[in-house]
Amino acid sequence: MEREQDLYAPVKALFEGQGYTVKGEVGAADVVALRGAEPPVVVELKLRFTLSLFHQAVTRLAVTDLVYLAVPRPSGKTARRALKDNLALCRRLGLGLITVRADGRTEVHCDPGPYAPRKSKVKTARLLREFARIQGDPNTGGATRGGLMTGYRQDALACARHLAAHGPSRGAEIARATGVSRATQVMYSNHYGWFERAAKGIYALTETGRAEHLDWPEPQTARTETDTDSGSGSGSVAR
């Protein structure tokens, strides 16, 4: 579809099939549908999802609670993902969503109404575990994914630093020395290509591991009270 007007006939047919009287370009609304004494239905037509489209739809909520967005049905993996994300946003805002296929068929993905998404205890627990595993605050908020310091990377770096200092070692030995309880699993998975088996149960660094682990700073740990002003004794504030 090349024009917003191409969306009008399929949307009109959808609502007329449910007993509505439909008119286009009524006031500021692209489409208005009425059925008896029920509240009006407003539909905003656009060729793609935009911030402006959501702004317009939210503005229409001052007129009626029954506001829909209508866009062409997207195709392709990326577009389908965008449809899923925008559907979630529509639900969060209390908006309905209609897509129109090239052959004129319509699909109502959600109707307007209150939406209270269920919290995922699994996702919350995963977020908190990752927060607890990351030592210090090594990442700048908003940075890209490629160079982020994750809890997993910190575990791998701890194993790599131990091997660099002590040579080939057993996983259990590294776990005790570094505090990384899953050291053997990290080295066995070898996500970064840093580790290799030197013998049964014994791991060593690859050439990649020897080079790349040096590119990452060691985690910063918080200083304790005993680390500061240990010689003052009196506990008074220095002037």
N, C-alpha and C positions, 0 to 999 in steps of 0.2 A: 504494500500500500504506500502510495506516494503523497497522499494528502489526508489531512485530518477529516475532511468531508467524506472520505471513503469509509470511515468508521461509522458514520451516522446511520445509514440504512440498516446494517446488521444490528446495531444497538436498538434502534427504533423497533425493528421486528421482534427482538427479544422481549421488550416490555409490552408491546402490543399483544404478544402471545399470552401475556399474563393479565390482560384486561385493562391495561393502562391506555390513556390518551397521551400521545407523545408529540412534542413540538421542539424544534431546534432554535437555538439562539434566542432564548427568552431572557431579557435583561442581560446580566453578565454571564449567565450559565450557557454552556454549549448545548445541553439537552435537559429538558424538564419533562417528567412523566407524572400524570395525575390519575388516580383511581378512586372515584367516589369522594368521600370525605376524609380519606387518608392523607397523611402529610405528603408533601411533594417529594419526588425523587429527582436528584440532580446528578448528571453525569458529565464529567470533564473529559474531553477527547484530546489525546496527544499521540504523536507517532513514536514516542519513546519516553521512558521515565526520566524526569528532570526534577530538580529542586523546585523550579517554578510550578510544575504540575502539582506537587504536594502543597505548595503555598496556596494555590488557587483552590484546591479541594478543601483545605482546612478553613479557608475564608468562607466557603459555601456552608460550612457547619453552623454558621450564624443564622442561616435561613432554615435549614432542615438537618436532622440527624441522618438522613438517608442520602449519602453522597458516595458515588462510585467514580473510580478512574477507569477509563477504557483505553487500551493500547493494542497495537498489533501483537499477535502471538509471536514471541521471539523464538529463534532457532539457533542451534549450536550450543555446545557445552557451557561456554562462558555466559551466553545470554540466558540459558536456563538457570544458571546459578544466580544471575542478577534478578530474574523473575522471582526466585525463592526468597531472596533478601528483601526485595521490594514488597512482596506479599506479607512478609513479617512486619514491615514498616506500616503497611496499610492496616493490618490488624491492630498494631499498637496505637495507631491514630484513630481507630474506629471507623475507617473508610472501607468501602467495598472495592473489589477489583474484578474487571472484566477484560478478557483478551479476545481478539478477533483474528481468526485465521484468514489466509489469503482467499479461501473459497467462500468467506462470509460467515462461517460458523462461529458462534460465540461460546465462551466458557466463563462461567461465574466462579471465580476462585474463592471468594469470600464475600459475605454480606456485611453491611455496616453494623456496628454494634460494639458494646464494651468488650474489652479484651484484657485478661489478666493472665499472662504467660506463666506456666508452672516453672518453678525453679528446679534445676537439676542438681540434686545432691552430689551426684558423681562428678559433674563438672566443677562444682564448688570445691569439693575435696581435692580434685586434681590441681586446681589453681592454688589452693593453700599449701599443698605438698610442694609444688614448685617454688612458691614464695619461701617456704622454710628451707629448702635445699640450697637456694642461691646464697652464697656467702657475700656479705657486703651489699653494695649497690653498684654493680659494674656496668650497667647499661643506662644509656640516656633515653628517656621516654620519647617515643616517636621514631627511634632508629629503625633501619630496615632489618629484616630477619637474618640475612646472610652472616653478619658478623656479631650476632648477639652472644653474650655469655649466658648459657643456660646451666641449670643444675647438673645436667648430664655432662656438659662440656667440662664443668669444674671437676666432676668426678674423674673424667678421662685425663684431665691435666694433672690431677693429683697422682694418678697411677703412672703417668708418663714421667713426672718429676722424680718419683721414687726409682723408677727403672733407670733414669739418666744418672742418678746419684749412686745406685747400688748394683746396677747390672741386672741380668736376668733373674727373675724372682717368681716365687709361687703366689698365686692369687690370694691365698689365706694370709700369707706374710704381708702382702701389700695392704690388705684390708685392715690388719691390725695396726700397721704403721701409719696409715693415712686416715683411718676412720671411715673409709669408703666401704661400706658393708657389701656392696655388690661389685667389688673390684674385678672378680673373675668374670662376671657376666659382661661388664663393660669391655674388658680386653677381648673376650671371646667374640662379642658382637662386632667389635672393631669398626665402628661407624665411620671414623675419620681416617682409617688406614694407618694408624699409628703403631699398632701392635702385631706381633707374630709369635707363634709358638716356637720356643727354642728347644723344648723337650716336653714330655708328657707332664701337664700341669704347670709348666714353667713358661713364662712369657718374657719377651724382650721388645725393645723398641725397633721399629723399622727406620730406614733413613728419613722417610717422610716425618715420622714421629719425632726424631731427633731434631729436625729443623723446625717443624711447625709449632711444637709446644713452647718454643722459646719466644714465639710471636705474641704470646698471651701473658698479661701481667698476673702475678700471684694475687689471690684474693686478699682484700683489705679486711682486717679484723678490728673490731672496736676496742679501744684502749680502756682498761679498767681503772678504777680509782687508785689502785696500788701502783699503776704505771706513771701517775702524775704526781708531782710534788712530793715524792717519797721521802725526800730529805728534810721537809719542813718541820715534821713532828708535831707542831702546835695546832695544825689544822686551821689557822687563821688565814684570812685572805691577804695575799701579798699586796702591798701598796706601792 
